[in-house]
Amino acid sequence: MCVAMPGKVISQEGRFALVDFNGNQVKALSGLVDAGPGDYVLVHAGCILQKVRPEEAKKLQVLMEDLGAYDQEDWSGSGRQDGSPGCPYL
């Protein structure tokens, strides 16, 4: 099963966005969705899949915290050991 994580876009540079996941900042491909700084998004495998409302992002963050999804010290959000975006569309 795959899970998309909720995060907040911090900055945008070309096709990539820096997304904050509860203090962990990860570079994600944003070319599939028109998202900019301040937007809340769902990210899977280093790709931004969609924008979400702030209330929805908060609900998802609480759920992920309850499931322990943010507890890993070296969590990169990409699914790759080197922390590079895992999106197949690069």
C-alpha positions in Angstrom: 0.0 0.0 0.0 1.2 3.5 -0.8 0.5 6.6 1.2 0.7 10.2 0.2 2.0 12.5 3.0 0.6 16.0 3.6 3.0 18.9 3.7 3.4 22.6 3.1 5.2 24.2 0.2 8.0 26.4 1.5 9.6 27.5 -1.8 9.5 26.8 -5.5 12.4 26.6 -7.9 11.6 25.5 -11.5 9.9 22.1 -11.5 10.8 21.5 -7.8 9.3 22.6 -4.6 10.7 22.5 -1.1 8.0 20.9 1.1 7.9 20.8 4.9 6.6 17.7 6.6 6.3 18.5 10.2 9.9 19.9 10.3 11.4 17.6 7.7 12.0 19.5 4.4 12.1 17.5 1.2 12.5 18.5 -2.5 9.5 17.2 -4.5 8.6 17.5 -8.2 5.8 20.0 -8.6 5.4 19.9 -12.4 2.2 17.9 -12.2 0.4 20.3 -9.9 0.2 24.2 -9.9 1.4 24.6 -6.2 3.3 27.5 -4.7 4.7 28.7 -1.4 2.0 28.4 1.4 0.0 25.7 -0.4 -0.7 22.4 1.3 0.0 19.4 -0.8 0.0 15.6 -0.8 3.4 14.1 -1.8 4.1 10.5 -2.8 7.4 9.1 -4.0 8.8 12.6 -4.4 5.9 13.9 -6.6 3.3 16.4 -5.6 0.0 14.7 -6.4 -2.5 17.4 -5.5 -3.2 20.5 -3.4 -5.4 20.1 -0.3 -7.2 22.6 2.0 -5.2 23.5 5.2 -7.9 21.9 7.3 -7.7 18.6 5.4 -3.9 18.7 5.6 -4.1 19.1 9.4 -6.5 16.2 9.7 -4.1 14.0 7.7 -1.1 15.2 9.7 -2.8 14.2 12.9 -3.7 10.8 11.4 -0.1 10.2 10.3 1.2 11.2 13.7 -1.1 8.7 15.3 0.2 6.1 13.0 3.8 7.0 13.7 4.6 8.1 10.2 6.7 11.1 11.4 8.7 9.1 14.0 11.6 8.0 11.8 14.8 10.1 12.4 16.0 9.8 8.8 12.7 10.2 7.0 13.1 11.8 3.6 9.6 11.4 2.3 11.0 10.1 -1.0 11.4 6.4 -0.3 15.0 6.5 -1.4 18.0 6.2 0.8 19.8 9.2 -0.6 16.7 11.5 -0.1 16.4 12.3 -3.8 12.9 12.6 -5.3 11.5 9.2 -6.2 9.2 10.5 -8.8 9.4 8.4 -12.1 8.7 11.6 -14.1 12.1 13.2 -13.6 
